[in-house]
């Protein structure tokens, strides 16, 4: 049975063709009904969403939004992937991170779907170099590549790993992994640099004796974790990669050899389309850098995607499973060669066995059950994705050029240029988070005050001294911590009484809004009892604008006589005597909640 005639008859031929202008006219009509008067040709802009880096997401993409030709998979500029065929058998490289020399957890990961290991090595922040053999006890190094992150312990850690391969009889030409040299990434983390000469020496050794082993990682996570945007993350990675190319070629490697010594690490977030576009743009941009450096148009940027630590929350950490699933899907769809799914309890300390299991199974489900890797460049051809990739690539290239004009990545880091630009970006984003324009489920939206805290063993302290590490939940986490301390000291949380006016149809929406808002700051909301019996000293009126006009002032006066010390109203500011604070969608929730806790004496 065929669904379409052989003559290619268009089933929509009998329907009139809708133009873009007709669609804009209809959209403008809908906006006018909601009270927004906009001309037809501005209706699309009214529904657009602003992203960082000056990018905007429009509500509709059509063939006229097509971006430049992205090329073919496996061919320069590698937008559509680094290979000309679907992902390797078994999907992407499932790479899990370990910070402790616990051979049992390493082997459990490898026996249950993990295909490579990412080891954090260091005397104070990870696995001691002397314990590297213990951490890899039982690991078949010819089958499981090892990637190191050793900071200024790079040289002893790298040589210990290579010696371990030799002692276990792994042929030099079959050794795979990455020694993890990243002097600029370490400087971004700690403010301290280390010698690049050993990095170049080991890169030359890898190029000559271990073709499957890379010596350097271009880690963009420090810039992402400092609050940088996608374009800033890409720009810093390009500038860092170029700096390393210069170092390696100065040490005697040719450009083609130097390129084979680099692996790039990026953050994958729950903004799936931006993550897909970022990885596609990264390959395109790096292909351009390689081309300008005179390298042959062969070999795509090798990418390691890590689910974003910035998006991980400490409250309601179970939601992190959903965030990391979307991020891993985006990383795979974007063409990452290796993907690390951080355990859902990553922000709380050392992950337990259950968290590790869920993390590795996330990739397994996407690969084996969702069949994500059976399709080459699944997002390719989407007008939205192609356009976003192109626009992000241009924004990132502009930031990269700014860094180069500042003297390169090292100079831009040391002068504070990079830190200032990232801080400016984070300040804007922090304001959106505070106003809940960027909601954080379980934290700023739908918090659960009765949730039992998830407790984990402390993880090694990460290095500090360089760029800051930020989290989306940090402002609300500080408020919740104040509430927790008050609960521990007094046996009760601070509370606000929600006073509903009129029937349920009039007050339900704003009652739910107010409860959500106050609970995000750890403030318990009471609705059942009357105000006098609630134990609260502050109150929030919840109803419709019509009923506010009729009852807000008299109700506020009655509540003050009953002992109310502060009166909120859930709605836009109005001319109501007796109301102290208005709370509404888009208000600075963090400022409101912080002031409320201050008045309640919650320190």
C-alpha angles and dihedrals in degrees: 000000000000123000096202127045116251091243089068096244111186108235089208094053094104093054120083114256112248115221128215089245091055090053091050090051091053092048091050088052092054091048091051090055088056091052100262113123109202131154116250093252091054097047093093092052090051090061096043121113121223117228129186120279092042093289122143130199112216123209094238134035123189138171090281088066092061114142126218115296106283092205127227129309111273094018131095131308083031095209089140095048143296096263132060091222135049118287120299119282106287094026126256124351106276102216122185127196124232128186100174132062093243105141092187094063091044092053092044089056093048093047092052108049108299113126103185139021131233109200123192105212128192140107095250105022107038145340113355113241089238090057095052093101090051092050089053096042108141094008114134098226093193088062104033117054115215124217118196131209104187108147112201089353087070100118099048091041093048094048091046091054094048090047090051091054090051094048091051092051099247108160111246094235093055097051110119136183137063130286089210104228108173114152095168093046089052090049090050089053100042110015088240128105132207134206116289095198095083089049092055091045093053091044089056090048091051092048091052104037110012110042091171094054123080122203104204139053122199097209113195094176094094089062094044091048090050089061100267123157125241092263092048091049090052094044093052091048092052093048091047093047091050091050089054092048089055092049094048096046090047087054092056106270118125119236095259091052092046092053091056090058096063131086121179125218121203137175120249114206136189088259089093100185094048090049092050091049092046095056093044091048091047092059092047093050095046090049087056092050090049091048093051089049089058098252120148114261092254131113126030128237109280107234133201113188121199124191106250118268088199092066095048114106131207094209117069089002091179088078087065087075089066093046094051092046092056091044093050091048089052092048092051093044090048091056104254113172094212129022129198117195108199113221114258091246094052092117092053102055136272109005118241126230093267093053091049091049093052091046096054093040090056090070092041093056093047092049104035105028103027092039090217094156096054090080125068112231097345092194094049116119094027105130089214096050094043092049094046090049091053096046093046091049091055093048091049092048090053091053090046090054090050089055092048091050087053089059101272134294097304093050093044091052094048095045091052093242094124094043093050094050092048092047091053090052093048092048090058092046092046089057090054091049092049090052091045090239083131101043122208110206113229091015115050092008127044097355119186110218094183093055114126110236118252108232125200136174110270115267121223111280110259118235116273140181099089131064115355124254114231135188131200091232098049100104094046091041089059090053092048091049089056090051091048091052090050090050091051092049100042106020093241138072123238109267144202125199116229110213112199119206122204130348125340092259089061101045110025098089095049093040089057091045093052094046090051092049099049095041089055085067094046092258114141116227121216122199107152103069127054115261096260093055096041098082089229126127096193128059139193123208114220124190145093125304090249094056091043088060090053103037114011098093097042092045092048090051092049091049092051090053087052091055106273110156097187130023123205126188121205102225144056117312113280141170096273118143113220097030113117104182135019119210120195142148106296097023117131096267095182092054092046094048094044091052090048093054090047091055091048091054093245106150 
